[in-house]
Amino acid sequence: MLLTLRTRPPRPKRTWTSRHRTAALLASAVSVCLLAASAPAGPLGVGDRLFPYLGNPGYDVTSYDLSFTYPGTNDKPVQAVTTIDARTTADLDRLNLDFAHGKVESVEVDGLPAGFAAAGEDLVVTPQVPLPRGSWMRITVRHTSDPVPAKGRDGGWVRTSDGLAMANQADAAHLVFPCNDHPSDKAMFTIRVTAPDGFTAVANGVPAGVGRAGGSTTWTYRTEHPMATELAQVSIGRSAVLHRTGPHGLPVRDVVPAADGKALEPWLAKTPDQIAWMENKVGPYPFETYGLLMAQASTGFELETQTLSLFEKELFTEPAYPKWYIESVMVHELSHQWFGDSVSPRSWSDLWLNEGHATWYESLYAQEKGNKPMVDRMKAAYSASDRWRASGGPPAAPKPPKEGQKISIFRPNVYDGAALALYALQQEIGKDAFQRLERTWVRDHRDGTATTADFVDMASRIAGRDLGGFLKDWLYGEKTPPMPGHPDWKSTPPAKSAQTKGAQTKDAPAKNAHGKALPGKAAHGE
């Protein structure tokens, strides 16, 4: 469901008399159980091709208020309260939330106890009063949030050496908090974290207050722009928060292990110039702040969480990584703030719009700052493209993820394969038109969601001719089309064995001993 930005009007009061409310509350212990058991609860979804049960129909979330109480150790459940304000888009006698890795203690809808039951990875909520279409509702869930990984699942909380961080892409936010866990339903966020003294908590957005009581500190952060659930970030640890100023006075804050601030400062100091570089390419930075979260954790990827990108600290301390490569990965995650965060995919099949653009600007930065010609990387990608399409699907129609490996949709075909399609488009329409397209795309779809069809339509409009057939071949074709301007480029066909079960990793990036992609081998961050 597309979130239409609006100012939330005062919620109409329900016409309950004191007698009615008292009777309802006295009967809640019985009625909640009866309502929950009145009909079988089942998981729902918004029909995403790659994640059929992700997201939920019938309502549009406008805001989340998340409160976490960290116990001081990352192997015990976090106490949490999630409050969701939403507007119904259908008549609802019950509704589904995505939630799968915590204990639900109670649920209220508009202040009244509600029935609840688990169904797959959904939490099915039955309010005492049916909700008519077009009405506002407030759902409050008291629950735990378990940082110990769920069996057979990846993502959610990441346990660091001194606390926690989040990695919710693609479908793991609901392992942390109840939500409508699909990028098509973006919302505003308020995040509160209470932790024992000695810890520091940082989250998406800007600070909105700090309170101290009884040996604990509570930090509050608020976003100033809507955000997809998969981009939520909370860092809890013995951290230092370092501040600097970016272009146009943009506040930049970085979160690093307290003991490593001085050693990491040379890398952190590069961010303002990188933001200015991106602004020169595509236009103004789209959010209220930016920064890097350098976590002492082994994830195997970096992640573009909104306004606070997650990085493994090892990326900046491993001697095997050349300077140009580290900086290009920093730009990869930075460029996602425009492509993927501000302009989010309407469905997960549109993932190439995120990763293809981030790979494009990563490669362009490496060309301009590291003397690594983009044409060389694109030629290498062209050579591998048919193999990538056979193993993972074409860029705009990736194959579904493997069971229990939801992040396996992040294959080379949506990184270098998608950047290759953008390179072909630039070759076809020229650099000037391509640059106009990029600037117009992030301007017109800012704070919203968009689809592959939207991109094709805009490209055609800016080019002044129908590019539907051209881009259909590049984005959906089983075979890689000829590259405009490079008739000599050849794509190596996949071997028969590459199309058999289990061959999906054949063209995966080369890895070092820690699982990190090495430069020059279709390396990418997430």
MOUR-V129212 format. One record per pair of residues at least 12 apart in sequence whose ideal C-beta (glycine too) atoms are under 7 Angstrom apart, sorted by the first residue. I is the first residue (numbers start at 0). J is the second residue. Records with the same first field share a line. If there is no record, write none. Layout:
I: J + J
//
This chain:
0: 59 + 88 + 183 + 184
1: 183 + 448
2: 59 + 184 + 185 + 186 + 225
4: 225 + 446
7: 61 + 84
10: 135
13: 109 + 128
23: 111 + 127
27: 112
30: 127
31: 112 + 113 + 114
34: 114 + 125 + 127
35: 114 + 115 + 116 + 125
40: 116 + 118 + 123
41: 118
42: 95 + 118 + 119 + 120 + 121
43: 55 + 56 + 95 + 121
45: 181 + 183
47: 181 + 346 + 347
48: 346 + 348
49: 347 + 348 + 397 + 399 + 400 + 408
50: 170 + 347
52: 119 + 120
53: 97 + 170 + 180 + 181
54: 179 + 180 + 181 + 183 + 184
55: 94 + 95 + 96 + 97 + 179
56: 89
57: 87 + 88 + 89 + 91 + 94
58: 85 + 86 + 87 + 88 + 91 + 94
59: 85 + 86 + 88 + 184
60: 83 + 85 + 179 + 184 + 186
61: 84 + 85 + 86 + 186 + 187
62: 84 + 186 + 187
63: 81 + 83 + 178 + 186 + 188
64: 82 + 189
65: 81 + 176 + 188 + 190 + 191
66: 79 + 80 + 191
67: 79 + 144 + 192 + 233
68: 193
69: 192 + 193 + 194 + 198 + 235
71: 195
73: 146 + 158 + 162 + 163
74: 147
76: 101 + 143 + 144 + 145
77: 143 + 144 + 146
78: 143
79: 142 + 143 + 144 + 176
80: 139 + 141
81: 140 + 142 + 176 + 177
82: 137 + 139
83: 138
84: 135 + 137
85: 136
86: 135
87: 130 + 131 + 132 + 133 + 134 + 136
88: 132
89: 132
90: 129 + 131 + 132
91: 129 + 130
92: 129
93: 123 + 124 + 125
94: 124
95: 121 + 123
96: 121 + 122 + 124 + 177 + 178 + 179
97: 120 + 121 + 173 + 177 + 178 + 179 + 180
98: 122 + 173 + 177
99: 120 + 149 + 173 + 174
100: 145 + 149 + 155 + 174
101: 142 + 143 + 144 + 145
102: 142 + 143
103: 115 + 122 + 140 + 142
104: 141 + 142
105: 141
106: 124 + 138 + 140
107: 139
108: 124 + 126 + 136 + 138
109: 136 + 137
111: 127
113: 125 + 126 + 127
120: 173
122: 177
124: 138
140: 177
142: 177
144: 175 + 176
146: 158 + 163
149: 174
151: 403
152: 174 + 403
153: 404 + 405 + 406
154: 166 + 167 + 168 + 171 + 174 + 405 + 406
155: 167 + 171 + 174 + 175
156: 175
157: 294 + 296 + 298
158: 296
159: 236 + 294 + 295 + 296
160: 295
161: 236 + 237 + 256 + 295
162: 198 + 235 + 236
163: 235
164: 234 + 292 + 294 + 296 + 309
165: 231 + 232 + 233 + 304
166: 298 + 302 + 309
167: 228 + 229 + 231
168: 229 + 302 + 525
169: 229 + 347 + 405 + 406 + 408
170: 405
172: 228 + 229 + 231
178: 228
180: 228
182: 227 + 229 + 343 + 344 + 448
183: 345 + 346 + 448
185: 225 + 226 + 227 + 343 + 448
186: 225 + 226
187: 222 + 225
188: 203 + 204 + 222 + 226 + 231
189: 219 + 221
190: 202 + 203 + 220 + 233
191: 217 + 219
192: 217 + 218 + 233 + 235
193: 215 + 217
194: 215 + 216 + 235
195: 214 + 215
196: 214 + 215 + 216
197: 237
198: 235 + 236 + 237
199: 236 + 238 + 240
200: 218 + 233 + 234 + 235
201: 234 + 240 + 254 + 307
202: 220 + 232 + 233
203: 220 + 222 + 226 + 231 + 232 + 304 + 305 + 306 + 307
204: 220 + 221 + 222 + 223 + 287 + 306
205: 220 + 221 + 223 + 287 + 288
206: 220
207: 219 + 220 + 221
223: 287
224: 286 + 287 + 446
225: 446
226: 305
227: 343
230: 304 + 305 + 340
231: 304
232: 292 + 304 + 307 + 309
234: 254 + 292
237: 257
238: 254 + 255 + 256 + 257
239: 255 + 257 + 260
240: 252 + 254
241: 253 + 255 + 260 + 267
243: 271
244: 271
245: 270 + 271 + 274 + 289
246: 271 + 274 + 275 + 278
249: 274 + 284 + 288 + 289
250: 288
251: 270 + 271 + 288 + 289 + 290
252: 288 + 290
253: 267 + 290 + 291
254: 290 + 292
255: 293
256: 295 + 312
259: 312
263: 293 + 315
266: 315
267: 291
269: 326 + 329
270: 289 + 291
273: 329 + 330 + 333
274: 289 + 333
276: 364
277: 333 + 334 + 360
280: 360
281: 337 + 437 + 438 + 441
282: 438 + 441 + 442
284: 336
285: 336 + 337 + 341 + 441 + 445
286: 305 + 306 + 336
287: 306
288: 306
289: 306 + 336
290: 307
291: 308 + 310
292: 307 + 308 + 309 + 310
293: 310 + 312 + 315
294: 309 + 311 + 312
295: 312
296: 311
297: 311 + 513
298: 311
299: 514 + 515
300: 524 + 525
301: 314 + 328 + 332 + 524 + 525
302: 525
303: 332 + 335 + 336 + 339 + 340
305: 340
308: 332
313: 513
314: 328
319: 511
321: 518
323: 365 + 368 + 369 + 371
324: 518
326: 364 + 368
327: 361 + 364 + 365 + 369
328: 361 + 524
330: 360 + 361 + 364
331: 357 + 358 + 361 + 523 + 524
332: 524
334: 356 + 357 + 360
335: 353 + 357
337: 441
338: 352 + 353 + 356 + 357
339: 353 + 357
341: 441 + 445 + 446
342: 440 + 441 + 444 + 445 + 447 + 449
343: 448
344: 448
345: 448 + 449 + 450
347: 408
348: 395 + 396 + 397
349: 450 + 451
350: 397 + 408 + 413
351: 394 + 395 + 413 + 417
352: 451 + 454
354: 413 + 414 + 417
355: 394 + 413 + 417 + 418 + 420 + 421
356: 421
358: 414 + 415 + 417 + 418 + 523
359: 418 + 421
362: 376 + 418
377: 419 + 422
378: 488
380: 415 + 416 + 418 + 419 + 521
381: 419 + 479 + 482 + 488 + 490
382: 489 + 490 + 491
383: 491 + 506
384: 416 + 419 + 479 + 490
385: 478 + 479 + 490 + 491 + 492 + 493
386: 491 + 493 + 497 + 505 + 506
387: 410 + 411 + 412 + 416 + 506
388: 412 + 477 + 479
389: 493 + 497 + 498
390: 493 + 497 + 502 + 503 + 505 + 506
391: 410 + 411 + 412 + 503
392: 412
393: 412 + 474 + 475 + 476 + 477
394: 412 + 413 + 416 + 417 + 420 + 474
395: 451 + 474 + 475
396: 475
397: 410 + 412 + 413
409: 525
411: 506 + 507 + 521
414: 521 + 523
415: 521
420: 473 + 474
423: 473 + 482 + 483
424: 458 + 470
426: 482 + 483 + 484
427: 469 + 483
428: 462
432: 461 + 462
435: 461
436: 457 + 458 + 461
439: 457 + 461
440: 454 + 457
451: 474
455: 467 + 470
458: 470
508: 520 + 521 + 522 + 523
//
